[in-house]
Amino acid sequence: MAPSSRFAVESGFGEKAVSWIREYVQANDVKLDVKNEEYTLISKNFGIFEIISWKGDWNDARKIILKASKKMKIKVIDPGYHEKNNLLMSFIGVSKEYGKVFSKGSFVGIVTLGIKSGKLIIKDEKRSS
């Protein structure tokens, strides 16, 4: 599975996060396009999230979503992580995809993700110790 081109932001902050990211990338001359996907992701341990999609550089996108989490004091899910020993399996779409959950810029847990009808779903979740 190719790295995800979506992030999840705490419910109620989707439009604010998209607006903040657009302002940030314009001010810093970064090529990153974001939009609200208009669906939610429900987590038992971390709450409800709105999905935003992006196009651009993976590293830039990851850095900016973490900045948004810290600056806006919100929770975000940063998906696209796979088991290291299954790199080949991740490319053909068989390995598990994980998302790191951040709150106010700090790591708070991990979710195991799947896709159902083209939308992200949470299969399992764990708070950090």
Kinemage of the C-alpha trace (Angstrom):
@kinemage 1
@onewidth
@group {chain A} dominant
@subgroup {mainchain}
@vectorlist {calphas} color= white
{ca met a 1} P 0.000 0.000 0.000
{ca ala a 2} L 1.420 3.384 -0.921
{ca pro a 3} L 1.700 5.895 1.912
{ca ser a 4} L -1.616 7.430 2.771
{ca ser a 5} L -2.379 10.869 1.363
{ca arg a 6} L -4.827 11.614 4.158
{ca phe a 7} L -4.652 12.878 7.688
{ca ala a 8} L -7.297 13.034 10.373
{ca val a 9} L -7.870 16.069 12.576
{ca glu a 10} L -9.993 16.376 15.687
{ca ser a 11} L -13.680 16.748 14.896
{ca gly a 12} L -14.812 20.361 14.736
{ca phe a 13} L -11.410 21.568 13.529
{ca gly a 14} L -11.340 20.267 9.942
{ca glu a 15} L -12.033 23.549 8.180
{ca lys a 16} L -9.864 25.517 10.627
{ca ala a 17} L -6.980 23.078 10.120
{ca val a 18} L -7.305 23.199 6.319
{ca ser a 19} L -7.389 27.016 6.438
{ca trp a 20} L -4.364 27.183 8.774
{ca ile a 21} L -2.375 24.752 6.602
{ca arg a 22} L -3.188 26.715 3.439
{ca glu a 23} L -2.024 29.948 5.082
{ca tyr a 24} L 1.128 28.244 6.380
{ca val a 25} L 2.122 26.741 3.021
{ca gln a 26} L 1.486 30.036 1.222
{ca ala a 27} L 3.556 32.006 3.742
{ca asn a 28} L 6.396 29.461 3.607
{ca asp a 29} L 6.327 28.778 -0.152
{ca val a 30} L 5.593 25.066 0.292
{ca lys a 31} L 3.773 23.132 -2.423
{ca leu a 32} L 1.020 21.324 -0.538
{ca asp a 33} L -2.674 21.241 -1.407
{ca val a 34} L -5.188 20.197 1.267
{ca lys a 35} L -8.941 19.716 1.340
{ca asn a 36} L -11.584 18.454 3.740
{ca glu a 37} L -12.917 15.045 2.692
{ca glu a 38} L -16.287 15.484 4.464
{ca tyr a 39} L -16.276 12.209 6.416
{ca thr a 40} L -15.283 11.199 9.907
{ca leu a 41} L -13.163 8.531 11.559
{ca ile a 42} L -14.366 7.286 14.947
{ca ser a 43} L -11.957 6.173 17.673
{ca lys a 44} L -13.019 4.745 21.051
{ca asn a 45} L -9.916 6.033 22.844
{ca phe a 46} L -9.122 9.249 21.012
{ca gly a 47} L -12.450 10.685 19.816
{ca ile a 48} L -13.892 11.594 16.435
{ca phe a 49} L -11.737 12.894 13.594
{ca glu a 50} L -12.375 14.622 10.283
{ca ile a 51} L -10.414 13.392 7.267
{ca ile a 52} L -8.372 15.812 5.203
{ca ser a 53} L -6.526 14.821 2.043
{ca trp a 54} L -3.372 16.348 0.688
{ca lys a 55} L -1.184 16.412 -2.423
{ca gly a 56} L 2.465 17.309 -2.244
{ca asp a 57} L 5.655 16.191 -0.529
{ca trp a 58} L 5.176 13.541 2.181
{ca asn a 59} L 7.802 15.024 4.523
{ca asp a 60} L 6.377 18.532 4.209
{ca ala a 61} L 2.850 17.248 4.829
{ca arg a 62} L 3.896 15.322 7.945
{ca lys a 63} L 5.808 18.265 9.424
{ca ile a 64} L 2.958 20.664 8.762
{ca ile a 65} L 0.214 18.460 10.248
{ca leu a 66} L 2.294 18.091 13.421
{ca lys a 67} L 2.786 21.871 13.533
{ca ala a 68} L -0.989 22.272 13.158
{ca ser a 69} L -1.564 19.858 16.067
{ca lys a 70} L 0.749 21.840 18.315
{ca lys a 71} L -0.254 25.337 17.171
{ca met a 72} L -4.020 24.674 17.199
{ca lys a 73} L -3.855 22.416 20.306
{ca ile a 74} L -5.768 19.620 18.577
{ca lys a 75} L -5.500 15.863 18.099
{ca val a 76} L -4.394 14.511 14.720
{ca ile a 77} L -3.782 11.078 13.218
{ca asp a 78} L -0.747 10.740 10.963
{ca pro a 79} L -1.274 7.518 8.936
{ca gly a 80} L 1.030 5.759 6.490
{ca tyr a 81} L 3.237 3.699 8.789
{ca his a 82} L 3.830 -0.028 8.139
{ca glu a 83} L 5.679 -2.818 9.909
{ca lys a 84} L 9.374 -2.514 9.045
{ca asn a 85} L 9.835 -6.215 8.357
{ca asn a 86} L 6.954 -6.203 5.862
{ca leu a 87} L 8.067 -3.443 3.490
{ca leu a 88} L 7.433 -5.590 0.402
{ca met a 89} L 3.995 -6.552 1.722
{ca ser a 90} L 3.141 -2.876 2.262
{ca phe a 91} L 3.782 -2.113 -1.406
{ca ile a 92} L 1.356 -4.765 -2.584
{ca gly a 93} L -1.280 -3.747 -0.040
{ca val a 94} L -1.216 -6.723 2.322
{ca ser a 95} L 0.497 -5.346 5.441
{ca lys a 96} L -1.184 -3.432 8.229
{ca glu a 97} L -1.195 0.353 8.097
{ca tyr a 98} L -0.772 2.283 11.321
{ca gly a 99} L -1.399 5.868 12.263
{ca lys a 100} L 0.311 7.783 15.031
{ca val a 101} L -2.017 9.859 17.171
{ca phe a 102} L -0.776 13.224 18.412
{ca ser a 103} L -2.441 15.619 20.839
{ca lys a 104} L -1.132 19.185 20.970
{ca gly a 105} L 1.955 17.965 19.098
{ca ser a 106} L 2.761 15.121 21.529
{ca phe a 107} L 2.513 11.412 20.699
{ca val a 108} L -0.405 9.767 22.579
{ca gly a 109} L -1.078 6.466 20.798
{ca ile a 110} L -1.344 4.287 17.718
{ca val a 111} L -4.289 3.155 15.598
{ca thr a 112} L -4.385 0.251 13.156
{ca leu a 113} L -6.135 1.401 9.994
{ca gly a 114} L -8.025 -0.243 7.207
{ca ile a 115} L -10.046 0.888 4.241
{ca lys a 116} L -13.730 0.195 3.733
{ca ser a 117} L -15.561 1.539 0.673
{ca gly a 118} L -12.555 3.776 -0.051
{ca lys a 119} L -12.617 5.407 3.391
{ca leu a 120} L -10.223 5.023 6.322
{ca ile a 121} L -11.506 3.014 9.286
{ca ile a 122} L -9.923 2.158 12.636
{ca lys a 123} L -9.500 -1.555 13.290
{ca asp a 124} L -7.598 -1.336 16.584
{ca glu a 125} L -6.117 1.341 18.821
{ca lys a 126} L -3.720 1.667 21.723
{ca arg a 127} L -2.797 4.544 24.005
{ca ser a 128} L 0.898 5.099 24.637
{ca ser a 129} L 2.284 4.162 28.028
